[in-house]
Amino acid sequence: MQKFDLIEKFLEIYGNHEISPKVFFSPGRVNLIGEHTDYNGGYVLPCALSFGTYLVIRKTNDHNLKFVSANFKFKKEILLNNIKNKIAGEWVNFPLGIIDQFSKNGKNISGLEFYYFGNIPNEAGLSSSASIELVTSFALNNLFGFDYSIIDLVMLSQKCEHEFIGVKCGIMDQFAVGMGKKDHALFLNCKTMKHVPVKFKLEGYKLIISNTNLKRGLSSSKYNERVSECSQAVSDISKVMEINDLSDLSIDLYNEVKSDIKDDIVRQRATHVVYENNRVLKAVKALEQNQLKTFGKLMVDSHNSLRDNYEVTGFELDTLVEEALKIDGVIGSRMTGAGFGGCTVNLVKDDCVEEFQKKVGEKYFNRTKLKPDFYLPEIGDGVREV
């Protein structure tokens, strides 16, 4: 949607007056490899996408917050002194959580009118929530001159997830949405915040995202359970070796101490994290050397571990990957995001894209009775004013 169209819709809703609205954009993200490593202090390799969340916003002279979205029927007007009251199951909790964080930091916010328009599939695992958080925090930072850096806003948005939404997420989603760079993946160490853009050359190939269209609520899924299981693994290993996170362990060190993890399931979770970190390092090297087929194999290995060791895929995601890998010209396929539904990410030869969508779509529907959606995004920049 064009900026003019967004402003026109905003004015239809809220009317015109002397204060002009401003428009901001925040992308979605897809993680290429490095899943469930971020909250374990590990490595990830996401990239920002060309689709995301637009926010048209304007200050008012009252003490009300007015929220409207083109994507949801629910709309709300809330007094500023009521922002701590979460509204069960509603999208406005994300901007409310951001405003709550600014308030906790002693930042004063006046009345505002919000209009959101997003073209990220909701609950698809492409970070629609982080996109809303970053576009809101970036816009408020701009409007009120708070002078936060992008990384400050990334950290603030993660705290919103932890403290207001109730999801103990890692930093990857917010970081990719905030710091993305066009035509690059972002190699991020989630413990140190050290990050390096890595050129992602897709010569002769397309990035295709396949949506299971199996909806899941992340905070009510087994996500927080996996966080707890990894914490238990750290606790067990810490009795024989001082570590802070599973990502402190190389594969060799892990093999020395894995028997000290008493629970078999917890050990499986730890195995995934340690080996996934190693796969990310190999994947970065493959991209730097323009070895896309090696990169694709690492994607498949990652999915297999997420299926067998971390158990976050499920029938629908596994079916999409299985059917994708039957297509000539597909060199990589894996689930992306938290799992339990959502999307897969695939590397597909240019001349096989049409066949991929047709055959995978048909086979997936036959096996699941769900119709998948396919997206061919560009790799874009992070949050910004439009």
KAGIDA-V830636 format. One record per residue. N is the residue number from 1. RES is the residue in three letters. PHI is phi in whole degrees, -180 to 180 (NA if undefined). PSI is psi in degrees with one decimal (none if undefined). D_FIRST is the distance of its C-alpha to the first C-alpha in whole Angstrom. Layout:
n = <N N>
res = <RES RES>
phi = <PHI PHI>
psi = <PSI PSI>
d_first = <D_FIRST D_FIRST>
//
This chain:
n = <1 2 3 4 5 6 7 8 9 10 11 12 13 14 15 16 17 18 19 20 21 22 23 24 25 26 27 28 29 30 31 32 33 34 35 36 37 38 39 40 41 42 43 44 45 46 47 48 49 50 51 52 53 54 55 56 57 58 59 60 61 62 63 64 65 66 67 68 69 70 71 72 73 74 75 76 77 78 79 80 81 82 83 84 85 86 87 88 89 90 91 92 93 94 95 96 97 98 99 100 101 102 103 104 105 106 107 108 109 110 111 112 113 114 115 116 117 118 119 120 121 122 123 124 125 126 127 128 129 130 131 132 133 134 135 136 137 138 139 140 141 142 143 144 145 146 147 148 149 150 151 152 153 154 155 156 157 158 159 160 161 162 163 164 165 166 167 168 169 170 171 172 173 174 175 176 177 178 179 180 181 182 183 184 185 186 187 188 189 190 191 192 193 194 195 196 197 198 199 200 201 202 203 204 205 206 207 208 209 210 211 212 213 214 215 216 217 218 219 220 221 222 223 224 225 226 227 228 229 230 231 232 233 234 235 236 237 238 239 240 241 242 243 244 245 246 247 248 249 250 251 252 253 254 255 256 257 258 259 260 261 262 263 264 265 266 267 268 269 270 271 272 273 274 275 276 277 278 279 280 281 282 283 284 285 286 287 288 289 290 291 292 293 294 295 296 297 298 299 300 301 302 303 304 305 306 307 308 309 310 311 312 313 314 315 316 317 318 319 320 321 322 323 324 325 326 327 328 329 330 331 332 333 334 335 336 337 338 339 340 341 342 343 344 345 346 347 348 349 350 351 352 353 354 355 356 357 358 359 360 361 362 363 364 365 366 367 368 369 370 371 372 373 374 375 376 377 378 379 380 381 382 383 384 385 386>
res = <MET GLN LYS PHE ASP LEU ILE GLU LYS PHE LEU GLU ILE TYR GLY ASN HIS GLU ILE SER PRO LYS VAL PHE PHE SER PRO GLY ARG VAL ASN LEU ILE GLY GLU HIS THR ASP TYR ASN GLY GLY TYR VAL LEU PRO CYS ALA LEU SER PHE GLY THR TYR LEU VAL ILE ARG LYS THR ASN ASP HIS ASN LEU LYS PHE VAL SER ALA ASN PHE LYS PHE LYS LYS GLU ILE LEU LEU ASN ASN ILE LYS ASN LYS ILE ALA GLY GLU TRP VAL ASN PHE PRO LEU GLY ILE ILE ASP GLN PHE SER LYS ASN GLY LYS ASN ILE SER GLY LEU GLU PHE TYR TYR PHE GLY ASN ILE PRO ASN GLU ALA GLY LEU SER SER SER ALA SER ILE GLU LEU VAL THR SER PHE ALA LEU ASN ASN LEU PHE GLY PHE ASP TYR SER ILE ILE ASP LEU VAL MET LEU SER GLN LYS CYS GLU HIS GLU PHE ILE GLY VAL LYS CYS GLY ILE MET ASP GLN PHE ALA VAL GLY MET GLY LYS LYS ASP HIS ALA LEU PHE LEU ASN CYS LYS THR MET LYS HIS VAL PRO VAL LYS PHE LYS LEU GLU GLY TYR LYS LEU ILE ILE SER ASN THR ASN LEU LYS ARG GLY LEU SER SER SER LYS TYR ASN GLU ARG VAL SER GLU CYS SER GLN ALA VAL SER ASP ILE SER LYS VAL MET GLU ILE ASN ASP LEU SER ASP LEU SER ILE ASP LEU TYR ASN GLU VAL LYS SER ASP ILE LYS ASP ASP ILE VAL ARG GLN ARG ALA THR HIS VAL VAL TYR GLU ASN ASN ARG VAL LEU LYS ALA VAL LYS ALA LEU GLU GLN ASN GLN LEU LYS THR PHE GLY LYS LEU MET VAL ASP SER HIS ASN SER LEU ARG ASP ASN TYR GLU VAL THR GLY PHE GLU LEU ASP THR LEU VAL GLU GLU ALA LEU LYS ILE ASP GLY VAL ILE GLY SER ARG MET THR GLY ALA GLY PHE GLY GLY CYS THR VAL ASN LEU VAL LYS ASP ASP CYS VAL GLU GLU PHE GLN LYS LYS VAL GLY GLU LYS TYR PHE ASN ARG THR LYS LEU LYS PRO ASP PHE TYR LEU PRO GLU ILE GLY ASP GLY VAL ARG GLU VAL>
phi = <NA -79 -56 -59 -64 -64 -65 -60 -65 -57 -69 -62 -78 -106 85 -108 -154 -67 -90 -86 -74 -120 -121 -130 -137 -134 -78 -81 -142 -125 -94 -75 -168 104 -104 64 -100 -65 -78 -105 71 -105 -99 -139 -141 -92 -145 -80 -108 -79 -108 -177 -124 -99 -130 -101 -143 -149 -71 -126 -102 -117 -118 -110 -111 -115 -119 -137 -130 -72 -97 -134 -71 -65 -135 -155 -117 -131 -70 -57 -81 -112 -69 -80 -90 -69 -106 -53 76 -111 -64 -66 -62 -68 -65 -62 -64 -66 -63 -61 -65 -60 -62 -62 -87 80 -95 -90 -123 -95 -62 -147 -115 -118 -134 -105 -135 -123 -118 -92 -60 -68 60 -97 83 -111 69 -63 -68 -63 -64 -64 -60 -71 -66 -71 -65 -65 -65 -65 -60 -71 -65 -103 61 -76 65 -79 -78 -60 -66 -58 -68 -60 -66 -62 -68 -65 -63 -58 -61 -67 -94 -105 -81 95 -112 -84 -75 -79 -95 -59 -60 -64 -67 -65 -66 -80 -114 -56 -135 -54 64 -133 -88 -118 -84 -124 -92 -72 -84 -96 70 -66 -141 -136 -71 -121 -57 -113 -88 -112 -67 87 -132 -121 -90 -118 -103 -111 -100 -64 58 -99 -78 -146 -96 -63 -69 -100 -86 -89 -57 -64 -65 -66 -59 -66 -64 -68 -63 -64 -62 -62 -61 -65 -68 -64 -72 -122 -152 -77 -138 -103 -143 -60 -74 -73 -102 -76 -61 -63 -64 -61 -63 -75 -117 -63 -68 -80 -83 -77 -88 -61 -66 -61 -64 -60 -62 -64 -58 -59 -61 -64 -74 -66 -59 -65 -65 -63 -60 -66 -66 -61 -62 -63 -66 -62 -97 56 -106 -66 -67 -63 -59 -62 -64 -65 -60 -65 -60 -62 -62 -60 -70 -65 -76 -91 -96 -97 53 -125 -93 98 -60 -67 -63 -62 -65 -59 -68 -58 -72 -63 -73 -83 -89 -60 98 -93 -106 -162 -158 -162 -67 -136 93 -71 97 57 114 92 -128 -113 -119 -135 -108 -131 -57 -50 -82 -112 -62 -65 -62 -57 -64 -68 -73 -64 -60 -66 -64 -64 -64 -61 -89 -119 65 -114 -97 -80 -113 -124 -128 -119 -81 -91 -95 -117 -86 -81 -57 -166 -83 -93>
psi = <139.1 155.1 -44.4 -42.7 -39.7 -45.1 -41.0 -43.4 -41.2 -46.2 -29.9 -36.9 -48.6 -11.9 171.2 139.4 -170.1 -21.8 124.4 141.2 157.7 155.2 133.6 157.1 139.3 129.5 164.6 179.4 153.6 138.0 121.2 -38.6 153.5 66.0 134.2 24.2 -20.7 -44.7 0.8 16.6 26.2 -160.7 144.7 162.4 72.5 174.3 151.2 149.6 166.3 -13.1 157.7 -140.6 126.6 143.2 121.1 129.2 147.4 139.8 151.0 176.7 15.1 -163.0 31.6 148.5 122.0 123.5 126.8 142.2 141.3 -15.5 -17.6 146.2 -30.8 128.9 158.7 143.5 126.2 135.4 142.9 -32.5 3.8 16.1 -17.4 -5.7 102.2 143.6 111.1 124.0 10.2 149.8 -25.3 -13.4 -29.7 -52.3 -34.5 -40.7 -36.0 -45.7 -38.3 -40.0 -44.0 -40.8 -43.1 -28.4 8.8 18.0 129.1 130.8 134.5 -172.2 148.0 151.9 128.5 135.9 117.0 139.4 120.5 142.4 24.8 131.4 127.3 138.9 28.5 -2.4 22.2 21.1 44.8 -34.6 -46.9 -34.0 -43.3 -43.3 -47.4 -39.1 -33.8 -48.9 -38.7 -43.3 -45.1 -39.2 -39.9 -47.8 -38.4 2.6 42.9 -17.3 32.2 146.9 167.5 -41.7 -35.4 -43.4 -34.9 -47.6 -40.4 -40.2 -36.3 -39.9 -34.3 -45.9 -45.8 -48.8 -29.3 -45.1 -37.8 21.4 122.1 61.0 159.6 -167.7 -9.0 -48.2 -52.4 -36.7 -45.1 -41.6 -37.9 -36.1 8.9 153.5 133.3 133.1 21.2 145.8 163.6 108.5 112.3 131.0 109.2 -13.7 -45.8 -14.1 7.0 133.1 144.1 125.1 136.7 121.8 129.2 92.0 119.2 45.9 114.6 -1.0 158.6 147.7 118.9 128.8 128.0 126.0 123.4 -25.2 26.8 107.5 143.1 146.4 117.9 -43.5 -21.8 4.0 -167.9 13.3 -53.7 -27.8 -40.4 -38.7 -43.9 -40.0 -38.8 -36.5 -38.3 -39.4 -42.6 -42.6 -43.7 -46.5 -32.7 -16.2 -19.8 -15.5 134.6 112.9 156.4 -32.6 160.1 -28.5 -3.4 -11.4 128.6 170.2 -43.0 -45.2 -40.5 -42.6 -24.6 -30.0 -3.3 -26.3 -15.4 -9.4 112.3 -34.5 128.7 -41.1 -44.6 -37.7 -39.4 -42.5 -44.2 -39.5 -44.6 -49.3 -47.0 -45.6 -30.8 -38.7 -42.1 -36.9 -36.8 -43.9 -42.9 -37.1 -41.4 -43.9 -40.2 -41.9 -41.6 -30.8 8.0 42.5 77.7 -33.0 -38.6 -43.2 -44.2 -39.5 -38.2 -35.1 -45.0 -43.3 -39.2 -46.2 -42.7 -38.9 -39.5 -30.6 -47.7 -39.7 -40.5 -19.7 55.2 13.8 -75.6 169.1 -42.7 -49.1 -43.0 -38.1 -44.1 -43.1 -45.6 -45.8 -34.1 -43.1 -8.3 -12.4 125.6 136.7 -7.5 116.9 -7.1 143.4 137.3 157.7 153.9 146.3 -162.4 -24.4 -158.4 37.6 -167.0 -136.3 162.6 157.5 136.8 145.3 117.6 133.9 143.3 -45.5 4.3 2.7 -45.5 -44.0 -40.6 -52.2 -40.7 -53.6 -44.2 -40.7 -45.4 -48.3 -40.6 -44.2 -41.6 -35.2 -27.4 -17.0 21.0 143.4 119.4 159.2 149.9 137.4 140.2 78.5 160.4 161.5 119.6 -172.3 171.3 -166.6 143.3 165.4 141.8 none>
d_first = <0 4 7 8 7 7 10 11 11 13 15 16 17 19 20 20 23 24 22 19 16 15 12 12 11 14 14 16 19 21 25 27 30 32 31 33 35 33 34 38 37 36 34 31 29 25 22 18 15 12 10 11 11 9 12 12 16 19 23 25 29 30 30 27 24 22 19 16 14 12 13 17 19 21 21 23 25 27 30 30 34 32 30 32 32 30 29 30 27 24 21 22 24 22 21 25 26 25 26 29 30 29 32 34 34 35 32 32 28 28 26 22 19 17 13 12 9 9 9 13 15 18 21 21 22 19 19 17 20 20 16 17 20 19 16 18 21 20 18 22 24 22 22 26 27 29 29 28 28 25 28 29 25 25 29 28 25 28 30 28 28 32 33 30 29 32 31 33 30 31 29 27 24 23 25 22 19 21 23 21 21 20 22 24 25 27 30 31 34 33 37 37 33 34 31 31 28 29 28 27 27 26 28 29 27 24 22 22 21 23 22 25 23 26 25 27 27 28 30 32 33 35 33 36 39 38 38 41 43 42 43 46 47 47 49 52 51 52 55 56 54 52 48 45 43 43 41 44 46 46 47 51 51 49 52 55 53 52 55 55 52 54 51 50 47 46 47 45 42 43 44 40 39 42 41 38 38 40 38 35 38 38 35 34 37 36 33 35 37 34 36 33 36 37 34 33 37 36 33 35 38 35 34 38 39 36 37 41 42 39 38 34 33 34 35 31 30 34 33 30 32 35 33 31 34 36 34 35 33 32 33 32 30 30 29 26 26 28 29 31 28 24 24 26 25 26 27 28 29 27 29 29 25 26 29 28 25 27 31 29 27 30 33 31 30 34 35 33 32 28 25 24 20 20 17 17 15 16 18 16 17 18 16 16 15 12>
//
